[in-house]
Amino acid sequence: MNEPSLLRLERIEKTFASLRALDGVSLEFRAGEIHAVLGENGAGKSTLMKIIYGAVQPDAGTITWRGEAGPIASPNEARARGIAMVFQHFALFESVTAVENVALALPERVPLRELARRIEEAATRYGLPVHPWQEVHHLSVGERQRVEIVRCLLQSPRLLIMDEPTSVLTPQAVDQLFETLRRLAAEGTAIIYVSHKLEEIRRLCHRATIIRQGRVVGEVDPQKETEGRLAELMIGRTFPQMQRRAKTEGAIALELAALATPPAGPFGTPLAGISLRVHAGEVLGIAGISGNGQAELLAALSGETRVDAQSIWLCGEPIGALSPGARRSRGLTLVPEERLGVGAVPEMSLRKNALLTAYGQRLVRRGVIDRGAVAAYADRCISGFDVRCGGPEAPAGSLSGGNLQKFIVGREIEQRPRVMILAQPTWGVDVAATALIRQRLIDLSAQGVAILVISEDLGEILEVCDRVAVIAGGRMSPARDVHETGAEEIGRWMAGGFGAGDAAPATEAERVA
Amino acid sequence: MIGFQLTRRARPSRAMQWLSPILAVALTLVVGLAVFAALGQAPARAFHAFFIEPVSDANGIAELLLKASPLCLIALGLAIGYRANVWNIGAEGQMYIGGAFATGLAITFQHDIGMALLPLMIIAGAIGGMAWAALTAFCRAQLKADEILVSLMLTYVANLVVKYLVYGPWQDPQANNFPLTVSFEDNALFPLLASLGWSWFDGTRLNLSIFLTLAAIPLAWFFVQRTFMGFKLEVGGLAPGAARYAGFSARGTVWVAMLIGGAAAGLAGVTEVAGPLGQLNDRWTPGYGFTAIIVAALGRLNPLGIPLAALLMALLYLGGEAAQITLQLPKAISLVFQGLLLMFLLGCEVLINFRVKRVARPAPAAAKT
């Protein structure tokens, strides 16, 4: 590839408070090239992308855009130059509709109706279903990401930054997105593709730069490297392998019997006739594109939404009408999708966050907190799950995504559950932490715990689960043994194509109507 | 070119959590003295008249404690609610009703039940404040009405309730139609400290109710720091999503937070009617319930910071009165100080999470943000 350099970064440095995020990074992006930036969480990728997007100013170093040196002072300036970005943590305004969010990012004023039409057009063309008139706060993580992607594509960018874009897509939609990206690249757009998914990078990218602890540690042709080699470069040591155990199937631990809920909010997905059995000692995965009822299912399972008592059974006892606390005391623990603000209170110390759900583990006596017991419990979570933090008094918000998730998973496992439910357990979690969490889940199931994983990451489901079912349009497919199915069939189910006749899920059009 | 920039700290500064209120007080003083100068007063003399004179004798200190005590009591209760994100603005009204409940007992039974009367009045006052706060709690938890508006508006209703009582059924028949109740007998009053042989307080109005406040401080601290209920309230305030996930009831949070605030305000009402007032009248609107909001904020919602903040606010009250007398300054000077303090307080809070950094601005292009 010998295209002229579109963007050149030289010796970029950036220090936050006490953290040296970037330490002399030099990089070059060329028009028409799909360039992977690879690194663990906290390696400095996000900071680097924010600098390119003008959202963060570097402390030192030069930026050269199309042969002209000078800073990118703001995201507005970046957009004016033709730089667009799909953020990992979405930069959408929650209280307004998708189309209004897109309008805010456009330099010119476009009538909303006209814009909505263009959004739907782009959405269909790129296979990213988006409903322009939905308010963003009703959208799930995956739906928000689709709004972001469409918003960027509408700006016809010269340089498109994609920060982990595929975790919410079906394999078919990923193929479609890759097709789109390749077409954009062929038209001369430079694409920066930030991801952990080594297999995708090998399939899609022309070049890969690996960043570790704020420094460039390698630049390779990903198509010539193995995934193991890429991972090794990224984490600086050998990639851990999953240890699978022989599967043993026990009694039914969790059963959903024709579970139905009303939709959560005007654009929510009602659940209808969901039946499922999770046995002791197995890991069951629920795949699906977000917004297909996962949020409603999770709320019904946790007890935040109460349902008909007889529609959820825990080890032979109907629990559908019980509160979250009552379910927890009966041995059901849950790791939510959102870590900060749901799974943990960001401002509170890890100790207090241990108390958040583990209060039933004799941490409270007659209404008074037993501080010694809380400290011991938090220490068990921290040391048992290799949580890297500034000690048990560190606020949860100061931990990286991976370390906080290890802490939360540890906190739930230490409660010795009979059934454990996890939503998106490794979303935004670095490779090493992901491997540890998945291994612990497999170990836990070997001890006879029933585990339900709701994930949009199909790779994850195929890696840790024994059986897989798919949720689409608020309905559940039959569960299949992972060895008897594959990405192709699951992908078809994700799009709603399972169980002819009455089990057929509602289509997107019917959902909106 | 040199500029200043706010950069987010890696974690909130512990030092600044204590320093920021102190800094706010210092800034208030500096600007306050400038205000005095602008009014043609010598700053040194004005400072002395405002802050030193009022507390230069036993009587002054007693008056300071007498004012600080209800402020502290109410603020402790409010702070527990504010930590849970329940914004009870109506402590003033809850205080009126607490005072009215206690008064009802006092004028009905003062010749019947002897020494048991005052303890019963204390309980009745707390119940009265809780009952009034319960109206707000019900509207917020069950009807999803905004507690700020409801509690604030109920304060004016409470004031009218008191007026109705003292103009109507509870009016002292010998009062020549003045809107006040009979004066309480001794068994309905907090004994003066002076009457208990504390000669240092001879001639002052300070009474035993101060011990209610002194007891409330460690209790509030224990509740916030050590009890599971306090923890649940705090989670509800910081991260409602986490509270739902953990299974802590949002309605329960509202009820507990409102009732604690109401009880504290009601108790403060008792300490007033059974203290310096000695009766209930229609002009009893000290504004303690509102000032306590500032006290709670100044004390950073911390049960150990609030007593200090209450002392400071009480000093501003007294200083304002003294400034009117000795310096002929308008009454509004107290409110100016309260306003300055609250403003600087909110401003200085930024320093807890951010640090000010001097930066050399590199190129003009970067300067336009």
Contacts between the chains, C-beta under 8 A, distances in Angstrom:
chain1	res1	chain2	res2	distance
A	16	B	7	7.8
A	16	B	8	7.7
A	16	B	10	7.5
A	17	B	7	6.9
A	17	B	8	6.9
A	17	B	9	5.8
A	17	B	10	3.7
A	18	B	10	5.1
A	19	B	10	7.0
A	57	B	366	6.4
A	70	B	363	7.4
A	70	B	365	5.8
A	71	B	362	7.7
A	71	B	363	6.6
A	71	B	365	5.7
A	71	B	366	5.0
A	73	B	365	6.0
A	73	B	366	5.7
A	73	B	368	6.5
A	73	B	369	6.4
A	74	B	369	6.3
A	302	B	245	6.7
A	303	B	247	6.7
A	304	B	244	5.4
A	304	B	245	7.2
A	323	B	247	5.5
A	324	B	244	7.7
A	324	B	245	7.0
A	324	B	246	6.9
A	324	B	247	3.2
A	325	B	246	7.6
A	325	B	247	3.6
A	326	B	247	7.8
A	328	B	247	6.7
A	334	B	245	7.6
A	336	B	245	5.5
A	338	B	241	6.7
A	341	B	239	4.8
A	341	B	241	4.8
A	341	B	242	6.2
A	342	B	239	7.3
A	342	B	241	4.2
A	342	B	242	5.4
A	342	B	244	7.8
A	342	B	245	5.0
A	343	B	242	7.2
A	343	B	245	6.9
A	344	B	242	6.7
A	345	B	235	5.7
A	345	B	238	5.0
A	345	B	239	4.4
A	345	B	242	5.0
A	346	B	238	7.7
A	346	B	239	7.1
A	347	B	12	7.9
A	347	B	238	5.3
A	347	B	239	7.9
A	348	B	234	7.7
A	348	B	235	7.5
A	348	B	238	6.7
A	352	B	231	6.9
A	355	B	228	7.8
A	355	B	231	6.3
A	356	B	235	6.5
A	356	B	242	6.3
A	356	B	246	5.0
A	357	B	245	7.6
A	357	B	246	5.3
A	359	B	228	6.4
A	359	B	246	7.9
A	364	B	228	4.5
A	367	B	227	5.4
A	367	B	228	5.5
A	367	B	229	6.3
A	368	B	226	5.6
A	368	B	227	5.7
A	368	B	228	7.1
A	369	B	226	5.6
A	369	B	227	6.7
A	369	B	228	5.7
A	369	B	231	6.4
A	371	B	226	7.7
A	390	B	11	7.9
A	394	B	11	7.5
A	395	B	11	6.0
A	395	B	12	7.7
A	398	B	10	6.9
A	398	B	11	5.5
